[in-house]
Amino acid sequence: MRAAVLKAYNEDLEIREVPHPDCPADGVVLKVLACGVCRSDWHGWVGEHPKVMPGQIGGHEYCGEVVEAGPASRWQVGDRLVAPFILSCGSCPQCQMGAQNTCLDQRVPGFTEPGAFAEYVAVPRDHNLARLPETMSPDLAAGLGCRVTTAWHALTGRAALRGGEWLAVHGTGGIGLSAALLGKALGAHVVVVDVVQEKLDHALSLGIDAGVNPDHGPVAEQIRDLTGGGAHVSVEALGIEATVNGSIECLRPLGRHVQVGMPVGHTAQMQVNMSAVYLGNIALFGTRGMPAWRYPSLLGLIEAGAVDISPLIARRIGLSDTGTELAAFNGPTPPGVAVITDFTR
């Protein structure tokens, strides 16, 4: 099968013929119908993710059709499925309490094992998989696997965003734009922050209430002016020091900061304004992924038409274009995200 393989850090992925994956006893082999290209993949591509080494097949935002099912699988050939990027064991204390995204023995295709930048992917522990709604296209479903699910859990499972509150979102890439759209669906007022004016304009065209450009003045001051005292909830969607502090400082007293952006490599440790946390009685939440059992709440919202996630998908690309999309994360990116939909070129 064809796969896009990490040959060396910061170099274009190499399209290779690699062996077809073996089917796990407790899982399936999927023919990949679509796979998103995510900033998390970029962290591995540049060598900052500790588990990604040359030879890896990336890709963790995928959906596909079952072509082979193991003897312990509950799925059948022909089923169309979508996966969270964290495959939990289902039996550790974290899984038993419903927090499968913090599983003590998690497996993560694209990072700890071969991912979905390929024609086929093996998925063990397929109790994590969910059936793809008939009304949802594969390219849209692929975007759910990391960015939308993570944003949904950040807002509802961690920060408990309520209708009528102000939500600030720092960074309007895939996760940031997802959080903004979902925040509106939950009845919040939403302000987004980005250094790329085109991305702010794109968000405003989708019904987001306000946009803030750091070039026009201190972010926290602009948000406090817009919201009448500060945001109730603020999502940091980049994982860098400037936006982490901007997120904390823009909150009103008793506000909730959610760390969604991945701080890894050179950003793993940073200077944080803990005085603002202390004086404002600010709550800090970390979040990564979403427990698989929460898929119905998100899919139901989308199927009911309460939120339109389709503007998230900006580019449909071929497998050989994956490296170019990863390299684009080295600088400011255009609005929307890229999804691999053609694995033959």
C-alpha positions as CSV (number, residue, x, y, z in Angstrom):
1,M,0.0,0.0,0.0
2,R,1.0,3.6,-0.5
3,A,2.1,5.6,2.6
4,A,3.7,9.0,3.4
5,V,6.7,8.2,5.6
6,L,8.8,10.5,7.7
7,K,12.3,10.1,6.1
8,A,14.0,12.9,8.1
9,Y,12.8,15.8,10.2
10,N,11.8,18.9,8.4
11,E,12.0,17.2,5.0
12,D,9.2,16.3,2.6
13,L,7.5,13.0,3.4
14,E,8.5,10.1,1.2
15,I,5.8,8.2,-0.6
16,R,6.6,4.5,-0.3
17,E,5.1,1.1,-0.9
18,V,4.9,-0.5,2.6
19,P,3.3,-3.8,3.8
20,H,-0.4,-3.9,4.3
21,P,-1.1,-3.8,8.1
22,D,-2.0,-6.9,10.0
23,C,-5.4,-6.9,11.6
24,P,-5.4,-6.8,15.4
25,A,-7.4,-9.4,17.2
26,D,-9.3,-6.7,19.0
27,G,-9.6,-4.3,16.1
28,V,-10.0,-3.7,12.4
29,V,-8.1,-2.6,9.4
30,L,-9.6,0.4,7.8
31,K,-9.4,1.6,4.2
32,V,-8.7,5.2,4.9
33,L,-11.3,7.4,3.3
34,A,-9.9,10.7,4.7
35,C,-7.2,11.9,7.1
36,G,-6.6,15.4,8.4
37,V,-3.2,17.1,8.5
38,C,-2.9,18.6,12.0
39,R,-0.5,20.8,13.8
40,S,0.2,17.9,16.2
41,D,1.5,16.0,13.1
42,W,3.8,19.0,12.5
43,H,5.3,18.7,16.0
44,G,6.4,15.2,15.1
45,W,7.6,16.2,11.6
46,V,10.0,18.9,13.0
47,G,11.3,16.4,15.7
48,E,9.7,18.0,18.8
49,H,7.5,15.1,19.7
50,P,9.5,12.6,21.8
51,K,7.8,9.5,20.3
52,V,8.0,10.3,16.6
53,M,11.1,9.0,14.9
54,P,12.1,8.8,11.2
55,G,10.3,5.9,9.6
56,Q,7.0,6.8,11.2
57,I,3.7,7.0,9.3
58,G,1.9,10.0,10.7
59,G,-1.8,10.8,10.7
60,H,-4.2,10.6,13.6
61,E,-7.4,12.3,12.3
62,Y,-9.0,9.6,10.2
63,C,-12.1,7.8,9.2
64,G,-12.4,4.7,7.1
65,E,-14.2,1.6,5.9
66,V,-13.6,-1.7,7.6
67,V,-11.9,-4.2,5.2
68,E,-10.9,-6.7,7.8
69,A,-12.1,-7.3,11.4
70,G,-10.4,-9.3,14.1
71,P,-12.1,-12.2,16.0
72,A,-12.8,-10.0,19.0
73,S,-14.1,-7.0,17.0
74,R,-17.6,-5.8,17.3
75,W,-17.5,-4.3,13.8
76,Q,-18.1,-5.9,10.3
77,V,-16.6,-5.5,6.9
78,G,-18.2,-2.5,5.2
79,D,-18.8,-0.5,8.4
80,R,-17.7,3.2,8.1
81,L,-16.1,4.4,11.3
82,V,-14.5,7.4,12.9
83,A,-11.9,7.2,15.6
84,P,-10.7,9.4,18.5
85,F,-6.9,9.8,18.2
86,I,-6.4,8.2,21.7
87,L,-7.2,4.5,21.7
88,S,-7.8,3.7,25.4
89,C,-7.4,0.3,27.0
90,G,-10.9,0.4,28.6
91,S,-9.8,-1.3,31.9
92,C,-7.3,1.0,33.7
93,P,-8.6,3.2,36.6
94,Q,-8.8,6.3,34.3
95,C,-10.9,4.4,31.7
96,Q,-13.2,3.0,34.4
97,M,-14.0,6.5,35.6
98,G,-14.9,7.6,32.1
99,A,-11.7,9.6,31.4
100,Q,-10.5,7.4,28.5
101,N,-8.5,10.4,27.1
102,T,-6.2,10.1,30.1
103,C,-5.8,6.3,29.8
104,L,-2.7,5.0,31.5
105,D,-2.0,2.6,28.6
106,Q,-3.1,4.6,25.6
107,R,-2.1,3.9,22.0
108,V,-2.0,6.7,19.5
109,P,-1.8,5.9,15.7
110,G,0.5,8.4,14.0
111,F,2.7,8.7,17.1
112,T,3.2,5.5,18.9
113,E,2.4,3.3,15.9
114,P,1.7,3.6,12.2
115,G,-1.0,6.2,11.4
116,A,-3.3,7.1,8.6
117,F,-1.1,8.9,6.1
118,A,-1.6,5.7,4.2
119,E,-4.2,3.8,2.2
120,Y,-4.9,1.5,5.1
121,V,-4.5,1.7,8.9
122,A,-4.8,-0.9,11.6
123,V,-6.9,0.2,14.6
124,P,-6.6,-1.9,17.8
125,R,-9.0,-1.6,20.7
126,D,-11.9,-0.8,18.4
127,H,-14.3,-0.3,21.3
128,N,-13.1,3.3,20.8
129,L,-14.5,3.6,17.3
130,A,-17.8,5.2,16.5
131,R,-20.1,4.6,13.4
132,L,-19.9,7.4,10.9
133,P,-23.3,9.0,10.4
134,E,-24.7,8.4,6.9
135,T,-25.3,12.2,6.5
136,M,-21.6,13.0,7.2
137,S,-18.9,13.1,4.6
138,P,-15.6,11.3,5.2
139,D,-13.6,14.5,4.9
140,L,-15.7,16.2,7.5
141,A,-15.5,13.2,9.8
142,A,-11.8,13.1,9.5
143,G,-11.7,16.7,10.9
144,L,-13.6,15.5,14.0
145,G,-10.9,13.0,15.1
146,C,-8.7,15.5,16.9
147,R,-9.6,19.2,16.4
148,V,-13.3,19.2,16.9
149,T,-13.5,16.4,19.5
150,T,-10.7,18.2,21.5
151,A,-12.5,21.5,21.3
152,W,-15.8,20.0,22.3
153,H,-14.4,18.3,25.4
154,A,-12.5,21.5,26.3
155,L,-15.7,23.5,26.3
156,T,-18.2,21.0,27.7
157,G,-16.1,18.5,29.6
158,R,-13.6,20.8,31.2
159,A,-14.6,24.5,31.2
160,A,-18.4,23.9,31.4
161,L,-19.1,26.8,29.0
162,R,-22.6,28.2,29.5
163,G,-24.9,30.1,27.2
164,G,-24.6,33.8,27.5
165,E,-21.0,33.7,28.7
166,W,-18.1,35.2,26.8
167,L,-15.6,32.8,25.2
168,A,-12.2,34.0,24.0
169,V,-10.3,31.7,21.6
170,H,-6.6,32.4,21.0
171,G,-5.6,31.1,17.6
172,T,-8.0,30.3,14.8
173,G,-6.4,27.2,13.3
174,G,-8.3,23.9,13.3
175,I,-8.9,23.6,17.0
176,G,-9.4,27.3,17.6
177,L,-12.0,27.7,14.8
178,S,-13.7,24.5,16.0
179,A,-13.9,25.9,19.5
180,A,-15.3,29.2,18.2
181,L,-18.0,27.5,16.2
182,L,-19.0,25.1,19.0
183,G,-19.0,28.0,21.5
184,K,-21.6,29.8,19.3
185,A,-23.6,26.6,19.1
186,L,-23.7,26.4,22.9
187,G,-25.0,30.0,23.1
188,A,-21.9,31.8,24.1
189,H,-20.6,35.1,22.8
190,V,-17.3,34.5,21.1
191,V,-14.2,36.6,20.4
192,V,-11.3,35.2,18.5
193,V,-7.6,36.3,18.4
194,D,-5.2,35.9,15.6
195,V,-2.2,37.7,14.0
196,V,-3.6,36.8,10.5
197,Q,-6.3,39.3,9.6
198,E,-7.6,37.0,6.9
199,K,-8.4,34.3,9.5
200,L,-10.2,36.8,11.7
201,D,-12.3,38.0,8.7
202,H,-13.0,34.3,7.9
203,A,-14.2,33.7,11.5
204,L,-16.4,36.8,11.5
205,S,-18.0,35.7,8.2
206,L,-19.1,32.5,10.0
207,G,-21.0,34.4,12.7
208,I,-18.3,34.9,15.3
209,D,-19.0,38.0,17.4
210,A,-15.6,39.8,17.4
211,G,-12.0,39.5,16.3
212,V,-8.9,40.8,18.0
213,N,-5.6,41.3,16.2
214,P,-2.5,41.7,18.5
215,D,-1.1,44.3,16.1
216,H,-3.9,46.7,17.2
217,G,-2.9,46.7,20.9
218,P,-2.6,44.4,24.0
219,V,-4.9,41.4,23.5
220,A,-6.2,41.3,27.1
221,E,-7.1,45.0,27.1
222,Q,-9.0,44.6,23.8
223,I,-10.9,41.6,25.1
224,R,-11.8,43.2,28.4
225,D,-13.2,46.3,26.5
226,L,-15.2,44.1,24.1
227,T,-16.6,41.9,26.8
228,G,-17.3,44.4,29.6
229,G,-14.7,43.1,32.0
230,G,-13.1,40.0,30.5
231,A,-14.0,36.6,29.1
232,H,-15.6,33.9,31.3
233,V,-13.8,31.1,29.5
234,S,-10.6,31.4,27.4
235,V,-9.2,28.7,25.1
236,E,-5.5,28.7,24.2
237,A,-5.2,26.9,20.9
238,L,-1.5,27.3,19.9
239,G,0.7,26.2,22.8
240,I,3.0,29.2,22.9
241,E,3.9,31.5,25.7
242,A,2.4,34.7,24.3
243,T,-1.0,33.3,23.7
244,V,-1.1,31.3,27.0
245,N,-0.5,34.6,28.9
246,G,-2.9,36.5,26.7
247,S,-5.5,33.8,27.5
248,I,-5.0,34.0,31.2
249,E,-4.9,37.8,31.4
250,C,-8.0,38.4,29.3
251,L,-10.2,36.6,31.9
252,R,-12.5,38.3,34.3
253,P,-12.3,37.2,38.0
254,L,-13.2,33.5,38.5
255,G,-12.6,32.9,34.8
256,R,-11.6,29.5,33.3
257,H,-8.5,29.1,31.1
258,V,-8.3,25.9,29.0
259,Q,-5.0,24.8,27.6
260,V,-5.8,23.1,24.3
261,G,-2.6,24.0,22.3
262,M,0.1,21.4,22.7
263,P,3.2,22.7,24.6
264,V,5.9,20.3,23.5
265,G,9.6,20.6,22.6
266,H,10.8,24.2,23.0
267,T,7.4,25.3,24.4
268,A,7.1,22.6,26.9
269,Q,8.1,25.0,29.7
270,M,7.3,28.7,29.6
271,Q,6.9,31.8,31.8
272,V,3.3,32.1,32.9
273,N,1.7,35.1,34.7
274,M,0.7,33.3,37.9
275,S,0.0,36.6,39.6
276,A,-2.9,37.0,37.3
277,V,-4.1,33.5,38.2
278,Y,-3.7,34.2,41.9
279,L,-5.3,37.7,41.9
280,G,-8.2,36.7,39.6
281,N,-9.0,33.4,41.3
282,I,-8.5,31.9,37.8
283,A,-9.1,28.2,37.2
284,L,-6.6,26.5,34.8
285,F,-7.7,23.4,32.9
286,G,-5.6,21.1,30.8
287,T,-7.2,19.0,28.1
288,R,-6.2,16.5,25.4
289,G,-8.6,14.6,23.2
290,M,-12.0,13.4,24.2
291,P,-13.3,10.2,25.8
292,A,-14.8,8.0,23.1
293,W,-18.2,7.7,24.9
294,R,-18.8,11.4,24.3
295,Y,-19.0,11.0,20.5
296,P,-22.8,10.8,20.5
297,S,-23.2,14.2,22.1
298,L,-21.0,15.8,19.4
299,L,-22.3,13.9,16.5
300,G,-25.9,14.5,17.6
301,L,-25.2,18.3,17.7
302,I,-23.8,18.2,14.2
303,E,-26.5,15.9,12.7
304,A,-29.2,18.1,14.2
305,G,-27.9,21.1,12.3
306,A,-27.0,23.0,15.5
307,V,-23.5,23.6,14.2
308,D,-22.0,23.6,10.8
309,I,-18.4,22.3,10.9
310,S,-18.0,22.2,7.1
311,P,-16.3,25.6,6.9
312,L,-13.4,24.0,8.8
313,I,-12.4,22.0,5.7
314,A,-10.5,24.4,3.3
315,R,-8.4,22.1,1.2
316,R,-8.8,18.5,0.0
317,I,-5.4,17.2,-1.0
318,G,-3.6,14.1,-2.3
319,L,-1.3,12.0,-0.2
320,S,1.8,13.3,-1.9
321,D,0.8,16.9,-0.8
322,T,1.0,16.0,2.9
323,G,4.5,17.2,3.4
324,T,3.8,20.5,1.9
325,E,0.9,21.0,4.3
326,L,3.1,20.1,7.2
327,A,5.7,22.6,6.1
328,A,3.1,25.3,6.0
329,F,2.8,25.2,9.8
330,N,6.2,26.7,10.0
331,G,4.5,30.1,9.5
332,P,1.1,31.7,9.6
333,T,-1.4,29.5,7.9
334,P,-4.4,30.4,5.8
335,P,-8.0,29.8,7.1
336,G,-9.3,26.3,7.4
337,V,-7.6,22.9,7.4
338,A,-6.4,20.4,4.9
339,V,-7.7,16.8,4.6
340,I,-6.2,14.0,2.5
341,T,-9.0,12.6,0.4
342,D,-7.0,11.1,-2.6
343,F,-4.6,8.4,-1.6
344,T,-3.7,7.5,-5.2
345,R,-1.6,10.6,-5.9
